Structure formats: structure tokens, C-alpha cells
Amino acid sequence: MAFPCHPMCQSAREDPSLNFHEPSEIPNSVNRSKDLPSLRTTLKNDLTQAASSPDMKPQSCFEEFTPSITADESDDETYRFQCSSAGLYQCSVTGLVFVMKAEGDVVYRTVPWNRRLLAQHHKKPAGPLFDIKCQQQSVCQLCLPHCELISTGGGQFLQVAHVKDEGIEFITPQRITESHVVINITGFSGYGNVKDEDSPPDPVQALVLLFYKPPVEPDLRSILNVLLLPRNIVIRDVQRTRRKLNGDERYIDTSPHCKLHPKQVYTLSTVPEDDSVLVQPIEAEFDEEYHDSYFTTFQVILRIVFRDISLSLKEKSSSTCVWERDLCIFSPTVGTINLSPSERLLNTRSCFIEGISGPNLSSLIDKLLEKKVITDAEREAADAMENKREEARFVIDTVRSKGDDASSELINFLRELDKTLFEHLRLN
């Protein structure tokens, strides 16, 4: 089966700022002002030069793909990538990059680390552990996302653990880029980044993830849970684990990127900052080690109904702000039951724009295109938007302008794709 390119995926642009380093060539210079590439940064075409197959042709960029996802009875998910030709391909969910020497069917998932086994070798996890299989053996290189700040001397202690039934081996990377650890592979089992237990607590690229637990009528109190995690976690795993633990909790899709120091103490402040908001604990230490429990770092208790709130994460020692965002917190939308579908979309427009996630927006656009609610030209215009908010704004305004029938289709698709958001918007 040939690999179909997802409609919302575009070929990644060449990034001239991305440099490759052999492990011995990682720079020690400090440049904290430089913005590092995101998790899905382009890998340069010289990555293919190490590929063993003569069929590999030079690539100016790689393709991003959205894998097919299946879940078992325990809600654990497996990803599948069906590749039709040699090339570089990056998973939009995990950040993994596969260098393919030929067509192949790659099946992969995250699995728990055996921390006791790592400790016997004086190692600790530095990212998720991926169980990877490819029956055709056509993956010749694997690029695992990391969270180290290479430009400030980080990453010198990085290795890749290859976990097999018969034991574990540690692979020295072929290259370390500012976003990925690159290794050659021949066998297929568990692969994950590790580093020495006594490696220094250098600053890392991190994420501030937000999960909102809405009020339950007639109680007006709601809860915003704030998680501080290393950047190379799989956000979808966090969402799934939190759903198992906490039930009705909505992930707020906002820009989460920042730089944090392990073992450093941070404080979270809010606007407004009065008796209507309670932040607990008052301060918390950032632990960069990869955890699969995904417990809350800060809990913001909102004692009244809020539509908007501002959050600021600061270093306790210096009061330096490392992350700050203005958020749209969903208040229950009332008075929509007697409105027409297009009026209901207008009434919930701003919360839809802020609340829909990138993957769900992509799926929504696909469904709208399949049902001819939007045209190919409108789909392409949505693809060209600079960010998710602009794309969501374009989609809802385009559909609203087409009347009640089109608006009803969007509402029905949203019910299928994001039940939590649908219920918060009170669109039924």
C-alpha cells in the first residue's frame, strides 16, 4: 500500500540554522538568546549520506506524516507508517524521523522504561522508549528527539539505549543535531535516549502543558492543571494518561515551549491575582527526568467562572519570567439552544478558535472537504495560515458564511472529533 500524504502535511522547509555535530564536536559556547528549532525542525539532506542503500537519493527536505493510530482495550496506542519509497519521514505525533532505504511498514509505540536495568548501568532515561518494528527491515537510520540545549554545551552525555529481550546495549550517536539524536539501526526493538546518572543539570528545552477541568453545575469552581515536562515527551501520551487518571479534563492547545533548569525552583502567578484564584503549591522544582505518570506540577483553582486568565512562570531565585501566556478559559455558553447553527458558531467563535487542537482541526478540515462543505482552494488557503489560531478562524468563518446547512455539518463533525470541546461550547 502506498503511503498517502496527509492533506494537512507540507514538506518541511530547509533550516539553515540547523547544524550537525559528531558527539565530540558539540560546542561549549553559551548563547542563551538563540531560539532553538522546534521538535519538528527539518533535518538536513546530508543525513541521507549515511544511508546504506544505493537507492537513497539526496533530499532537500523530509516529509511530515500523520500515522494511523490504533488503541487496544487498555487504551494503549500503536502508530503505523506505511512508506512507499526511500526518503526521510517525520512523525507529526512523536517527532521521530525515519530514514528509509526502501518502502516498508513501520509499527511503533511508547513502552515503559525498566529503570532498575538502567540504574545497573548508571544511566537514566532522557526521553520516551519506543518499541519499533519494520518487517521489511527498511529503516536504516533513526532520529530520536531530545530536549538538550546543544548550543550551550548540553547533550554531551547522550546515548541511545537499545533494549532487547536478551539485554540492553548503549549506542553512541552518529550525529547529534539541535533537535535529534541520529543512529544507524539494523535490529528492531526498543530505542530511547539515555544519559549518565551523574550528568550535570544543564538547562533543557521544556513544555508547559495545561489541562482544564470545567465546572460542574451548579458549582462554579473549575481547575487548571499545569505540567512542566521535558520537550521530547509525546503529548498524545500525556493526554491519554491524564484521561485515564482524571476523566473529564481538556487539553488547552497553546504555545508550550520554554527553557527550564533541572532542580531549579519555579513559581506560577496569575492575572487576576486575588481571592478568586488559588495556586497550589506556591513553588515547585522542575525535574527533567522522563516520567510516564504525568502528575500535576501546579494546580490553579478558579473559584468563579472565568473566560480569560493570564499565567506567568518565573524562576524563584531571580524572578525571571520564562513563560507567559494569555488564555481563553471556557465559561459555559448559554442561550444557544434556540439559535440557528450559523448563529451558534458565531456565539462560540472565540472559544472554538482557542480550544480546538491542531490534530482535530486537521481532521475537521478533512471531513469538511470530503463532504464538499469547503473547496480544495479553501482547504489550501487554510493550509497556508501561519498558525493554528488563524487556521481555525478561517475555517469557522468560511463555514459560517455558507449558511446553516454547512454550519450543521461542522457542528456534527466536531461532536465526533472532540466531544469535550463540543460539550463545553454547548453546541447541541
Summary of the structure (lengths in Angstrom):
residues: 428
radius of gyration: 22.5
end to end distance: 39.2
largest distance: 67.1
contacts: 1329
relative contact order: 0.10
helix: 23%
strand: 32%
